[in-house]
Amino acid sequence: MTSTTARRIAIAGASGRMGRMLIEAVGESADCVLAGALDVVASPAMGHDATAFLGRTSGVLVTADLRAGLAGCDVLIDFTRPEGTLAHAKVCTELGVQMVIGTTGFDDAGKAQLALAAEKTAIMLAPNMSVGVNVTMKLLELAAKALSDGYDIEIIEAHHKHKVDAPSGTALKMGEVIAEAQGTRLADRAVYERYGHTGEREEGTIGFATVRGGDIVGDHTVLFAGTGERVEITHKSNSRAGYAQGSLRAVRWLAAQPRGLFDMFDVLGLR
């Protein structure tokens, strides 16, 4: 039974893999209700009931009209593309709709736009909503501080063949967490590719390796390689269910936030 005080949720990219997982999670929740479903005009689901793929009806039709899709909603959950998310953010700030954003690939200008939007509404922005991944981030922060001298750092990530950005947003966030824990900036240390005669590894760099193939949901390993030993911290996702549940946890946490830009460390109390 849904609570009478349930948070009214809109889902962006409603017909995509993540969108459908989110719709299913909202439907199974006792304190959230599906109130809007957004997608691009070309979506085959356009105009159809958002839960038709589950063999039931919700009364919520998939639409490309942002204002219609967000009308009466409390929160938009958005795992789409940067350009789409930024357009959604503009309308959300006008309507007073909060946002939970799992979109990756924002450039500095895009991040700045979201920071401005967060002055008017509450936004939770994270490259990975998984509770396990964010606990892993905290472990990486601790490891980076303890292993700051004499250890080379490499971040290896693997995702499905349809992923369009590399390295993954989660891998980049891991690099940022490590660099900040050591009092540095990732931009000053990152090595994103190696080819040909590269010479010896430069001390203090953080290397990235990317794998794309099949239906891998998301694997991330950070290697701290020292003399005579190495430490590996790994997280593997077997399905997108963890991302959906983390998103709903963020939705609930945002209820008490009038405005501001937050991440999953705030949601999980990991500061």
Secondary structure, 3 states (H helix, E strand, C coil): CCCCCCEEEEEECCCCHHHHHHHHHHHHCCCEEEEEEECCCCCCCCCCECCHHHCCCCCCEEECCHHHHHCCCCEEEECCCHHHHHHHHHHHHHHCCEEEECCCCCCHHHHHHHHHHCCCCEEEECCCCCHHHHHHHHHHHHHHHHCCCCCEEEEEEEECCCCCCCCCHHHHHHHHHHHHHCCCCHHHCEECCCCCCCCCCCCCCEEEEEEECCCCCEEEEEEEECCCCEEEEEEEECCCHHHHHHHHHHHHHHCCCCCEEECHHHHHCCC
